[in-house]
Amino acid sequence: MNKDERILYMREYRKNNKDKRNSYMREYRKNNKDKYKGILRKYFYKRDYGISIEEYNKMFENQKGCCKICGRHQSLFKQRLCVDHNHKTMEVRGLLCHTCNKFLGYINDDINNMILYLE
């Protein structure tokens, strides 16, 4: 079986056995819910921001569970506070709510033009 035939075979296999694969993963996640979420979060924080869960929790405590920009507490949101970082230096700046984090992304972390406009 050459490479192209193998790719077609695997696509067909995945298509025909989607329920089997999905039910296995659903069952695994259901039985290991807390462990699964913790492992993924730990991995992503380390990979994307270079921080550990303990460092995240320390920042959360220092900010008293509030967004560093708007000051609203995490209990008002459905999601965890986002890790905000400088995309050029990769330095972590703090924890933000989803709205403030998106806002910074929309303006490309450059607030000077917005300040000039508002004045």
N, CA, C and O atoms as a Tinker XYZ file with bonds, in Angstrom:
   476  protein
     1  N      0.856000   -1.172000    0.000000    73     2
     2  CA     0.000000    0.000000    0.000000    64     1     3
     3  C      0.907000    1.243000    0.000000    63     2     4     5
     4  O      1.739000    1.410000    0.893000    81     3
     5  N      0.739000    2.107000   -1.005000    73     3     6
     6  CA     1.559000    3.312000   -1.052000    64     5     7
     7  C      0.968000    4.414000   -0.156000    63     6     8     9
     8  O     -0.087000    4.235000    0.454000    81     7
     9  N      1.651000    5.523000   -0.092000    73     7    10
    10  CA     1.272000    6.608000    0.823000    64     9    11
    11  C     -0.133000    7.150000    0.517000    63    10    12    13
    12  O     -0.936000    7.340000    1.431000    81    11
    13  N     -0.427000    7.397000   -0.752000    73    11    14
    14  CA    -1.732000    7.945000   -1.132000    64    13    15
    15  C     -2.871000    6.978000   -0.805000    63    14    16    17
    16  O     -3.924000    7.395000   -0.324000    81    15
    17  N     -2.658000    5.695000   -1.064000    73    15    18
    18  CA    -3.672000    4.690000   -0.734000    64    17    19
    19  C     -3.901000    4.625000    0.769000    63    18    20    21
    20  O     -5.034000    4.502000    1.232000    81    19
    21  N     -2.810000    4.710000    1.522000    73    19    22
    22  CA    -2.923000    4.670000    2.994000    64    21    23
    23  C     -3.708000    5.874000    3.514000    63    22    24    25
    24  O     -4.539000    5.730000    4.411000    81    23
    25  N     -3.452000    7.052000    2.962000    73    23    26
    26  CA    -4.179000    8.256000    3.377000    64    25    27
    27  C     -5.668000    8.096000    3.101000    63    26    28    29
    28  O     -6.498000    8.412000    3.954000    81    27
    29  N     -6.007000    7.608000    1.912000    73    27    30
    30  CA    -7.424000    7.390000    1.570000    64    29    31
    31  C     -8.059000    6.343000    2.484000    63    30    32    33
    32  O     -9.193000    6.507000    2.934000    81    31
    33  N     -7.320000    5.269000    2.753000    73    31    34
    34  CA    -7.821000    4.220000    3.644000    64    33    35
    35  C     -8.092000    4.786000    5.038000    63    34    36    37
    36  O     -9.140000    4.514000    5.622000    81    35
    37  N     -7.158000    5.569000    5.573000    73    35    38
    38  CA    -7.321000    6.117000    6.924000    64    37    39
    39  C     -8.475000    7.113000    6.984000    63    38    40    41
    40  O     -9.210000    7.151000    7.971000    81    39
    41  N     -8.637000    7.909000    5.946000    73    39    42
    42  CA    -9.781000    8.835000    5.908000    64    41    43
    43  C    -11.096000    8.064000    5.954000    63    42    44    45
    44  O    -12.011000    8.404000    6.704000    81    43
    45  N    -11.166000    7.028000    5.141000    73    43    46
    46  CA   -12.382000    6.212000    5.098000    64    45    47
    47  C    -12.621000    5.518000    6.446000    63    46    48    49
    48  O    -13.751000    5.461000    6.930000    81    47
    49  N    -11.558000    5.000000    7.039000    73    47    50
    50  CA   -11.679000    4.332000    8.339000    64    49    51
    51  C    -12.203000    5.307000    9.398000    63    50    52    53
    52  O    -13.123000    4.986000   10.150000    81    51
    53  N    -11.600000    6.507000    9.446000    73    51    54
    54  CA   -12.046000    7.509000   10.429000    64    53    55
    55  C    -13.501000    7.893000   10.205000    63    54    56    57
    56  O    -14.269000    8.045000   11.155000    81    55
    57  N    -13.867000    8.045000    8.949000    73    55    58
    58  CA   -15.246000    8.404000    8.612000    64    57    59
    59  C    -16.221000    7.322000    9.070000    63    58    60    61
    60  O    -17.275000    7.631000    9.626000    81    59
    61  N    -15.877000    6.066000    8.841000    73    59    62
    62  CA   -16.766000    4.946000    9.185000    64    61    63
    63  C    -16.762000    4.618000   10.672000    63    62    64    65
    64  O    -17.716000    4.016000   11.165000    81    63
    65  N    -15.727000    4.994000   11.392000    73    63    66
    66  CA   -15.616000    4.638000   12.808000    64    65    67
    67  C    -15.638000    5.859000   13.731000    63    66    68    69
    68  O    -15.113000    5.824000   14.844000    81    67
    69  N    -16.248000    6.925000   13.249000    73    67    70
    70  CA   -16.288000    8.163000   14.012000    64    69    71
    71  C    -16.957000    7.963000   15.376000    63    70    72    73
    72  O    -16.466000    8.466000   16.387000    81    71
    73  N    -18.064000    7.237000   15.408000    73    71    74
    74  CA   -18.786000    7.031000   16.662000    64    73    75
    75  C    -17.948000    6.257000   17.670000    63    74    76    77
    76  O    -17.967000    6.566000   18.861000    81    75
    77  N    -17.220000    5.262000   17.204000    73    75    78
    78  CA   -16.379000    4.460000   18.095000    64    77    79
    79  C    -15.300000    5.330000   18.733000    63    78    80    81
    80  O    -15.082000    5.277000   19.943000    81    79
    81  N    -14.627000    6.131000   17.907000    73    79    82
    82  CA   -13.553000    6.998000   18.416000    64    81    83
    83  C    -14.109000    8.063000   19.356000    63    82    84    85
    84  O    -13.551000    8.304000   20.427000    81    83
    85  N    -15.215000    8.703000   18.952000    73    83    86
    86  CA   -15.796000    9.762000   19.776000    64    85    87
    87  C    -16.338000    9.232000   21.090000    63    86    88    89
    88  O    -16.191000    9.888000   22.121000    81    87
    89  N    -16.956000    8.066000   21.080000    73    87    90
    90  CA   -17.507000    7.523000   22.324000    64    89    91
    91  C    -16.381000    7.160000   23.293000    63    90    92    93
    92  O    -16.524000    7.333000   24.503000    81    91
    93  N    -15.265000    6.659000   22.766000    73    91    94
    94  CA   -14.131000    6.336000   23.626000    64    93    95
    95  C    -13.603000    7.603000   24.291000    63    94    96    97
    96  O    -13.378000    7.627000   25.501000    81    95
    97  N    -13.407000    8.654000   23.497000    73    95    98
    98  CA   -12.877000    9.907000   24.054000    64    97    99
    99  C    -13.879000   10.542000   25.008000    63    98   100   101
   100  O    -13.480000   11.074000   26.044000    81    99
   101  N    -15.168000   10.501000   24.687000    73    99   102
   102  CA   -16.187000   11.042000   25.601000    64   101   103
   103  C    -16.154000   10.312000   26.929000    63   102   104   105
   104  O    -16.205000   10.936000   27.989000    81   103
   105  N    -16.069000    8.992000   26.873000    73   103   106
   106  CA   -16.028000    8.184000   28.089000    64   105   107
   107  C    -14.772000    8.489000   28.895000    63   106   108   109
   108  O    -14.836000    8.629000   30.117000    81   107
   109  N    -13.636000    8.593000   28.223000    73   107   110
   110  CA   -12.381000    8.896000   28.907000    64   109   111
   111  C    -12.451000   10.260000   29.587000    63   110   112   113
   112  O    -12.082000   10.398000   30.753000    81   111
   113  N    -12.923000   11.262000   28.857000    73   111   114
   114  CA   -13.018000   12.614000   29.420000    64   113   115
   115  C    -14.008000   12.656000   30.575000    63   114   116   117
   116  O    -13.776000   13.341000   31.571000    81   115
   117  N    -15.106000   11.929000   30.447000    73   115   118
   118  CA   -16.120000   11.908000   31.500000    64   117   119
   119  C    -15.549000   11.300000   32.781000    63   118   120   121
   120  O    -15.772000   11.827000   33.871000    81   119
   121  N    -14.827000   10.212000   32.655000    73   119   122
   122  CA   -14.268000    9.530000   33.820000    64   121   123
   123  C    -13.059000   10.249000   34.415000    63   122   124   125
   124  O    -12.756000   10.072000   35.595000    81   123
   125  N    -12.373000   11.050000   33.619000    73   123   126
   126  CA   -11.160000   11.734000   34.072000    64   125   127
   127  C    -11.278000   13.245000   33.903000    63   126   128   129
   128  O    -10.301000   13.914000   33.569000    81   127
   129  N    -12.469000   13.778000   34.132000    73   127   130
   130  CA   -12.766000   15.174000   33.824000    64   129   131
   131  C    -11.781000   16.152000   34.469000    63   130   132   133
   132  O    -11.177000   16.970000   33.775000    81   131
   133  N    -11.620000   16.073000   35.773000    73   131   134
   134  CA   -10.741000   17.019000   36.466000    64   133   135
   135  C     -9.285000   16.826000   36.059000    63   134   136   137
   136  O     -8.562000   17.797000   35.831000    81   135
   137  N     -8.868000   15.590000   35.969000    73   135   138
   138  CA    -7.489000   15.285000   35.591000    64   137   139
   139  C     -7.211000   15.749000   34.164000    63   138   140   141
   140  O     -6.161000   16.332000   33.893000    81   139
   141  N     -8.135000   15.496000   33.265000    73   139   142
   142  CA    -7.971000   15.847000   31.859000    64   141   143
   143  C     -7.848000   17.357000   31.688000    63   142   144   145
   144  O     -6.956000   17.828000   30.982000    81   143
   145  N     -8.742000   18.127000   32.331000    73   143   146
   146  CA    -8.698000   19.587000   32.228000    64   145   147
   147  C     -7.419000   20.143000   32.823000    63   146   148   149
   148  O     -6.803000   21.044000   32.253000    81   147
   149  N     -7.019000   19.609000   33.966000    73   147   150
   150  CA    -5.807000   20.088000   34.625000    64   149   151
   151  C     -4.558000   19.839000   33.801000    63   150   152   153
   152  O     -3.670000   20.688000   33.730000    81   151
   153  N     -4.494000   18.677000   33.183000    73   151   154
   154  CA    -3.328000   18.332000   32.373000    64   153   155
   155  C     -3.242000   19.253000   31.160000    63   154   156   157
   156  O     -2.168000   19.761000   30.839000    81   155
   157  N     -4.363000   19.467000   30.490000    73   155   158
   158  CA    -4.361000   20.344000   29.322000    64   157   159
   159  C     -4.007000   21.775000   29.700000    63   158   160   161
   160  O     -3.193000   22.411000   29.030000    81   159
   161  N     -4.608000   22.285000   30.763000    73   159   162
   162  CA    -4.342000   23.656000   31.195000    64   161   163
   163  C     -2.869000   23.826000   31.554000    63   162   164   165
   164  O     -2.238000   24.813000   31.178000    81   163
   165  N     -2.333000   22.858000   32.281000    73   163   166
   166  CA    -0.921000   22.900000   32.674000    64   165   167
   167  C     -0.028000   22.928000   31.433000    63   166   168   169
   168  O      0.935000   23.693000   31.372000    81   167
   169  N     -0.346000   22.106000   30.465000    73   167   170
   170  CA     0.433000   22.024000   29.234000    64   169   171
   171  C      0.362000   23.335000   28.443000    63   170   172   173
   172  O      1.390000   23.847000   28.001000    81   171
   173  N     -0.851000   23.880000   28.264000    73   171   174
   174  CA    -1.014000   25.092000   27.466000    64   173   175
   175  C     -0.372000   26.306000   28.130000    63   174   176   177
   176  O      0.251000   27.117000   27.445000    81   175
   177  N     -0.510000   26.450000   29.447000    73   175   178
   178  CA     0.111000   27.593000   30.134000    64   177   179
   179  C      1.624000   27.543000   29.966000    63   178   180   181
   180  O      2.255000   28.571000   29.720000    81   179
   181  N      2.204000   26.368000   30.095000    73   179   182
   182  CA     3.652000   26.232000   29.975000    64   181   183
   183  C      4.089000   26.471000   28.530000    63   182   184   185
   184  O      5.069000   27.175000   28.281000    81   183
   185  N      3.360000   25.885000   27.579000    73   183   186
   186  CA     3.734000   26.014000   26.172000    64   185   187
   187  C      3.541000   27.442000   25.649000    63   186   188   189
   188  O      4.426000   27.990000   24.992000    81   187
   189  N      2.387000   28.038000   25.943000    73   187   190
   190  CA     2.055000   29.328000   25.350000    64   189   191
   191  C      2.644000   30.520000   26.092000    63   190   192   193
   192  O      3.002000   31.518000   25.467000    81   191
   193  N      2.750000   30.432000   27.425000    73   191   194
   194  CA     3.169000   31.595000   28.213000    64   193   195
   195  C      4.412000   31.362000   29.059000    63   194   196   197
   196  O      4.973000   32.308000   29.613000    81   195
   197  N      4.843000   30.120000   29.160000    73   195   198
   198  CA     6.025000   29.812000   29.950000    64   197   199
   199  C      5.793000   29.898000   31.444000    63   198   200   201
   200  O      6.737000   30.111000   32.205000    81   199
   201  N      4.529000   29.733000   31.882000    73   199   202
   202  CA     4.226000   29.782000   33.318000    64   201   203
   203  C      3.590000   28.467000   33.756000    63   202   204   205
   204  O      3.053000   27.717000   32.942000    81   203
   205  N      3.662000   28.208000   35.045000    73   203   206
   206  CA     3.049000   27.004000   35.605000    64   205   207
   207  C      1.675000   27.357000   36.180000    63   206   208   209
   208  O      1.313000   28.529000   36.285000    81   207
   209  N      0.929000   26.333000   36.546000    73   207   210
   210  CA    -0.373000   26.536000   37.186000    64   209   211
   211  C     -0.191000   27.312000   38.489000    63   210   212   213
   212  O     -1.010000   28.166000   38.829000    81   211
   213  N      0.885000   27.011000   39.215000    73   211   214
   214  CA     1.143000   27.693000   40.482000    64   213   215
   215  C      1.365000   29.191000   40.258000    63   214   216   217
   216  O      0.901000   30.019000   41.042000    81   215
   217  N      2.080000   29.529000   39.180000    73   215   218
   218  CA     2.309000   30.945000   38.866000    64   217   219
   219  C      0.999000   31.640000   38.480000    63   218   220   221
   220  O      0.769000   32.790000   38.854000    81   219
   221  N      0.151000   30.946000   37.738000    73   219   222
   222  CA    -1.167000   31.484000   37.393000    64   221   223
   223  C     -1.962000   31.745000   38.670000    63   222   224   225
   224  O     -2.539000   32.818000   38.844000    81   223
   225  N     -1.988000   30.759000   39.557000    73   223   226
   226  CA    -2.744000   30.905000   40.806000    64   225   227
   227  C     -2.203000   32.043000   41.665000    63   226   228   229
   228  O     -2.973000   32.751000   42.315000    81   227
   229  N     -0.891000   32.222000   41.670000    73   227   230
   230  CA    -0.284000   33.318000   42.431000    64   229   231
   231  C     -0.709000   34.673000   41.858000    63   230   232   233
   232  O     -1.043000   35.591000   42.607000    81   231
   233  N     -0.695000   34.793000   40.527000    73   231   234
   234  CA    -1.168000   36.032000   39.886000    64   233   235
   235  C     -2.639000   36.273000   40.212000    63   234   236   237
   236  O     -3.050000   37.404000   40.472000    81   235
   237  N     -3.429000   35.195000   40.195000    73   235   238
   238  CA    -4.854000   35.291000   40.494000    64   237   239
   239  C     -5.066000   35.816000   41.913000    63   238   240   241
   240  O     -5.909000   36.683000   42.141000    81   239
   241  N     -4.300000   35.289000   42.858000    73   239   242
   242  CA    -4.404000   35.748000   44.254000    64   241   243
   243  C     -3.952000   37.194000   44.388000    63   242   244   245
   244  O     -4.600000   37.978000   45.081000    81   243
   245  N     -2.844000   37.566000   43.734000    73   243   246
   246  CA    -2.344000   38.941000   43.815000    64   245   247
   247  C     -3.347000   39.940000   43.248000    63   246   248   249
   248  O     -3.437000   41.071000   43.726000    81   247
   249  N     -4.099000   39.527000   42.234000    73   247   250
   250  CA    -5.102000   40.388000   41.637000    64   249   251
   251  C     -6.459000   40.225000   42.321000    63   250   252   253
   252  O     -7.445000   40.821000   41.888000    81   251
   253  N     -6.516000   39.433000   43.371000    73   251   254
   254  CA    -7.735000   39.158000   44.132000    64   253   255
   255  C     -8.861000   38.612000   43.248000    63   254   256   257
   256  O    -10.041000   38.862000   43.492000    81   255
   257  N     -8.465000   37.862000   42.219000    73   255   258
   258  CA    -9.439000   37.220000   41.341000    64   257   259
   259  C    -10.116000   38.163000   40.369000    63   258   260   261
   260  O    -11.140000   37.822000   39.777000    81   259
   261  N     -9.543000   39.362000   40.200000    73   259   262
   262  CA   -10.165000   40.375000   39.349000    64   261   263
   263  C     -9.331000   40.636000   38.094000    63   262   264   265
   264  O     -8.119000   40.420000   38.075000    81   263
   265  N    -10.014000   41.104000   37.051000    73   263   266
   266  CA    -9.350000   41.501000   35.809000    64   265   267
   267  C     -8.452000   42.698000   36.112000    63   266   268   269
   268  O     -8.843000   43.605000   36.846000    81   267
   269  N     -7.257000   42.695000   35.549000    73   267   270
   270  CA    -6.288000   43.749000   35.822000    64   269   271
   271  C     -6.694000   45.087000   35.186000    63   270   272   273
   272  O     -6.218000   46.136000   35.622000    81   271
   273  N     -7.554000   45.072000   34.176000    73   271   274
   274  CA    -7.977000   46.319000   33.532000    64   273   275
   275  C     -9.292000   46.837000   34.108000    63   274   276   277
   276  O     -9.345000   47.950000   34.630000    81   275
   277  N    -10.345000   46.041000   34.016000    73   275   278
   278  CA   -11.665000   46.542000   34.424000    64   277   279
   279  C    -11.985000   46.287000   35.892000    63   278   280   281
   280  O    -12.888000   46.918000   36.442000    81   279
   281  N    -11.268000   45.383000   36.530000    73   279   282
   282  CA   -11.459000   45.139000   37.959000    64   281   283
   283  C    -12.641000   44.257000   38.324000    63   282   284   285
   284  O    -12.934000   44.078000   39.506000    81   283
   285  N    -13.333000   43.697000   37.317000    73   283   286
   286  CA   -14.457000   42.809000   37.627000    64   285   287
   287  C    -13.938000   41.448000   38.066000    63   286   288   289
   288  O    -12.933000   40.962000   37.547000    81   287
   289  N    -14.629000   40.833000   39.026000    73   287   290
   290  CA   -14.214000   39.542000   39.580000    64   289   291
   291  C    -14.567000   38.405000   38.631000    63   290   292   293
   292  O    -15.544000   38.483000   37.886000    81   291
   293  N    -13.762000   37.352000   38.667000    73   291   294
   294  CA   -13.966000   36.198000   37.789000    64   293   295
   295  C    -15.328000   35.554000   37.990000    63   294   296   297
   296  O    -15.861000   34.957000   37.054000    81   295
   297  N    -15.896000   35.654000   39.161000    73   295   298
   298  CA   -17.196000   35.026000   39.425000    64   297   299
   299  C    -18.301000   35.600000   38.531000    63   298   300   301
   300  O    -19.366000   34.997000   38.398000    81   299
   301  N    -18.051000   36.752000   37.923000    73   299   302
   302  CA   -19.033000   37.355000   37.012000    64   301   303
   303  C    -18.962000   36.770000   35.603000    63   302   304   305
   304  O    -19.813000   37.066000   34.765000    81   303
   305  N    -17.964000   35.951000   35.342000    73   303   306
   306  CA   -17.742000   35.399000   34.008000    64   305   307
   307  C    -17.894000   33.884000   34.006000    63   306   308   309
   308  O    -17.780000   33.234000   35.045000    81   307
   309  N    -18.151000   33.336000   32.834000    73   307   310
   310  CA   -18.231000   31.887000   32.679000    64   309   311
   311  C    -16.847000   31.279000   32.485000    63   310   312   313
   312  O    -16.623000   30.112000   32.807000    81   311
   313  N    -15.912000   32.081000   31.953000    73   311   314
   314  CA   -14.568000   31.583000   31.652000    64   313   315
   315  C    -13.568000   32.047000   32.699000    63   314   316   317
   316  O    -13.812000   32.998000   33.442000    81   315
   317  N    -12.437000   31.351000   32.739000    73   315   318
   318  CA   -11.327000   31.774000   33.593000    64   317   319
   319  C    -10.750000   33.072000   33.062000    63   318   320   321
   320  O    -10.979000   33.442000   31.910000    81   319
   321  N    -10.003000   33.756000   33.906000    73   319   322
   322  CA    -9.299000   34.940000   33.444000    64   321   323
   323  C     -8.200000   34.522000   32.468000    63   322   324   325
   324  O     -7.531000   33.510000   32.675000    81   323
   325  N     -8.021000   35.303000   31.407000    73   323   326
   326  CA    -7.029000   35.011000   30.372000    64   325   327
   327  C     -5.653000   35.500000   30.803000    63   326   328   329
   328  O     -5.536000   36.482000   31.535000    81   327
   329  N     -4.629000   34.819000   30.350000    73   327   330
   330  CA    -3.255000   35.257000   30.592000    64   329   331
   331  C     -2.913000   36.279000   29.511000    63   330   332   333
   332  O     -2.894000   35.950000   28.324000    81   331
   333  N     -2.643000   37.518000   29.922000    73   331   334
   334  CA    -2.271000   38.564000   28.981000    64   333   335
   335  C     -0.761000   38.618000   28.886000    63   334   336   337
   336  O     -0.064000   38.562000   29.899000    81   335
   337  N     -0.251000   38.728000   27.656000    73   335   338
   338  CA     1.194000   38.785000   27.463000    64   337   339
   339  C      1.545000   39.671000   26.285000    63   338   340   341
   340  O      0.727000   39.883000   25.390000    81   339
   341  N      2.745000   40.178000   26.289000    73   339   342
   342  CA     3.266000   40.980000   25.199000    64   341   343
   343  C      3.686000   40.024000   24.087000    63   342   344   345
   344  O      4.502000   39.130000   24.310000    81   343
   345  N      3.140000   40.207000   22.909000    73   343   346
   346  CA     3.411000   39.271000   21.816000    64   345   347
   347  C      4.826000   39.404000   21.260000    63   346   348   349
   348  O      5.328000   38.478000   20.623000    81   347
   349  N      5.464000   40.531000   21.490000    73   347   350
   350  CA     6.841000   40.709000   21.000000    64   349   351
   351  C      7.850000   40.107000   21.964000    63   350   352   353
   352  O      8.750000   39.378000   21.546000    81   351
   353  N      7.705000   40.408000   23.263000    73   351   354
   354  CA     8.679000   39.935000   24.251000    64   353   355
   355  C      8.235000   38.656000   24.951000    63   354   356   357
   356  O      9.033000   38.015000   25.634000    81   355
   357  N      6.956000   38.279000   24.785000    73   355   358
   358  CA     6.345000   37.116000   25.444000    64   357   359
   359  C      6.308000   37.259000   26.969000    63   358   360   361
   360  O      6.145000   36.264000   27.676000    81   359
   361  N      6.455000   38.462000   27.471000    73   359   362
   362  CA     6.389000   38.709000   28.910000    64   361   363
   363  C      4.925000   38.727000   29.356000    63   362   364   365
   364  O      4.098000   39.415000   28.757000    81   363
   365  N      4.614000   37.976000   30.400000    73   363   366
   366  CA     3.260000   37.925000   30.936000    64   365   367
   367  C      3.004000   39.197000   31.730000    63   366   368   369
   368  O      3.802000   39.576000   32.587000    81   367
   369  N      1.860000   39.866000   31.434000    73   367   370
   370  CA     1.541000   41.133000   32.086000    64   369   371
   371  C      0.532000   40.965000   33.213000    63   370   372   373
   372  O      0.548000   41.734000   34.174000    81   371
   373  N     -0.331000   39.988000   33.111000    73   371   374
   374  CA    -1.338000   39.796000   34.149000    64   373   375
   375  C     -2.498000   38.979000   33.622000    63   374   376   377
   376  O     -2.422000   38.388000   32.545000    81   375
   377  N     -3.579000   38.952000   34.396000    73   375   378
   378  CA    -4.772000   38.198000   34.035000    64   377   379
   379  C     -5.889000   39.166000   33.690000    63   378   380   381
   380  O     -6.134000   40.133000   34.411000    81   379
   381  N     -6.567000   38.893000   32.576000    73   379   382
   382  CA    -7.640000   39.766000   32.097000    64   381   383
   383  C     -8.901000   38.960000   31.846000    63   382   384   385
   384  O     -8.856000   37.757000   31.586000    81   383
   385  N    -10.039000   39.662000   31.931000    73   383   386
   386  CA   -11.289000   39.016000   31.534000    64   385   387
   387  C    -11.270000   38.874000   30.013000    63   386   388   389
   388  O    -10.463000   39.507000   29.332000    81   387
   389  N    -12.147000   38.056000   29.502000    73   387   390
   390  CA   -12.177000   37.768000   28.074000    64   389   391
   391  C    -12.409000   39.042000   27.252000    63   390   392   393
   392  O    -11.787000   39.222000   26.205000    81   391
   393  N    -13.292000   39.919000   27.717000    73   391   394
   394  CA   -13.613000   41.153000   26.995000    64   393   395
   395  C    -12.397000   42.065000   26.889000    63   394   396   397
   396  O    -12.082000   42.542000   25.798000    81   395
   397  N    -11.716000   42.314000   27.989000    73   395   398
   398  CA   -10.536000   43.186000   27.980000    64   397   399
   399  C     -9.413000   42.574000   27.142000    63   398   400   401
   400  O     -8.701000   43.289000   26.437000    81   399
   401  N     -9.259000   41.267000   27.221000    73   399   402
   402  CA    -8.221000   40.596000   26.448000    64   401   403
   403  C     -8.489000   40.737000   24.942000    63   402   404   405
   404  O     -7.570000   40.999000   24.166000    81   403
   405  N     -9.749000   40.562000   24.540000    73   403   406
   406  CA   -10.104000   40.716000   23.132000    64   405   407
   407  C     -9.899000   42.156000   22.677000    63   406   408   409
   408  O     -9.418000   42.403000   21.571000    81   407
   409  N    -10.264000   43.097000   23.530000    73   407   410
   410  CA   -10.102000   44.508000   23.189000    64   409   411
   411  C     -8.640000   44.826000   22.890000    63   410   412   413
   412  O     -8.335000   45.492000   21.900000    81   411
   413  N     -7.744000   44.354000   23.737000    73   411   414
   414  CA    -6.313000   44.580000   23.497000    64   413   415
   415  C     -5.875000   43.951000   22.174000    63   414   416   417
   416  O     -5.049000   44.514000   21.456000    81   415
   417  N     -6.424000   42.807000   21.864000    73   415   418
   418  CA    -6.095000   42.152000   20.601000    64   417   419
   419  C     -6.595000   42.939000   19.401000    63   418   420   421
   420  O     -5.903000   43.044000   18.389000    81   419
   421  N     -7.801000   43.493000   19.515000    73   419   422
   422  CA    -8.367000   44.260000   18.406000    64   421   423
   423  C     -7.553000   45.515000   18.100000    63   422   424   425
   424  O     -7.439000   45.911000   16.939000    81   423
   425  N     -6.992000   46.138000   19.123000    73   423   426
   426  CA    -6.222000   47.368000   18.887000    64   425   427
   427  C     -4.731000   47.089000   18.772000    63   426   428   429
   428  O     -3.921000   48.016000   18.764000    81   427
   429  N     -4.368000   45.811000   18.682000    73   427   430
   430  CA    -2.969000   45.393000   18.525000    64   429   431
   431  C     -2.067000   45.937000   19.632000    63   430   432   433
   432  O     -0.933000   46.334000   19.366000    81   431
   433  N     -2.549000   45.958000   20.836000    73   431   434
   434  CA    -1.803000   46.408000   22.023000    64   433   435
   435  C     -1.296000   47.852000   21.901000    63   434   436   437
   436  O     -0.380000   48.246000   22.622000    81   435
   437  N     -1.882000   48.633000   21.001000    73   435   438
   438  CA    -1.444000   50.025000   20.813000    64   437   439
   439  C     -2.606000   50.956000   21.139000    63   438   440   441
   440  O     -3.463000   51.210000   20.292000    81   439
   441  N     -2.630000   51.457000   22.352000    73   439   442
   442  CA    -3.732000   52.285000   22.828000    64   441   443
   443  C     -3.526000   53.769000   22.539000    63   442   444   445
   444  O     -4.449000   54.567000   22.703000    81   443
   445  N     -2.312000   54.148000   22.106000    73   443   446
   446  CA    -2.008000   55.567000   21.903000    64   445   447
   447  C     -2.938000   56.252000   20.904000    63   446   448   449
   448  O     -3.387000   57.372000   21.148000    81   447
   449  N     -3.231000   55.591000   19.781000    73   447   450
   450  CA    -4.136000   56.193000   18.791000    64   449   451
   451  C     -5.535000   56.373000   19.365000    63   450   452   453
   452  O     -6.212000   57.360000   19.077000    81   451
   453  N     -5.960000   55.422000   20.171000    73   451   454
   454  CA    -7.285000   55.526000   20.767000    64   453   455
   455  C     -7.348000   56.669000   21.774000    63   454   456   457
   456  O     -8.351000   57.379000   21.841000    81   455
   457  N     -6.294000   56.851000   22.550000    73   455   458
   458  CA    -6.244000   57.940000   23.522000    64   457   459
   459  C     -6.283000   59.280000   22.792000    63   458   460   461
   460  O     -7.011000   60.187000   23.195000    81   459
   461  N     -5.508000   59.405000   21.729000    73   459   462
   462  CA    -5.509000   60.647000   20.937000    64   461   463
   463  C     -6.895000   60.943000   20.367000    63   462   464   465
   464  O     -7.341000   62.090000   20.365000    81   463
   465  N     -7.563000   59.915000   19.890000    73   463   466
   466  CA    -8.889000   60.080000   19.335000    64   465   467
   467  C     -9.877000   60.550000   20.398000    63   466   468   469
   468  O    -10.682000   61.447000   20.145000    81   467
   469  N     -9.820000   59.952000   21.579000    73   467   470
   470  CA   -10.764000   60.301000   22.642000    64   469   471
   471  C    -10.525000   61.700000   23.225000    63   470   472   473
   472  O    -11.455000   62.326000   23.734000    81   471
   473  N     -9.293000   62.186000   23.153000    73   471   474
   474  CA    -9.004000   63.532000   23.654000    64   473   475
   475  C     -9.554000   64.546000   22.686000    63   474   476
   476  O     -9.423000   65.749000   22.912000    81   475
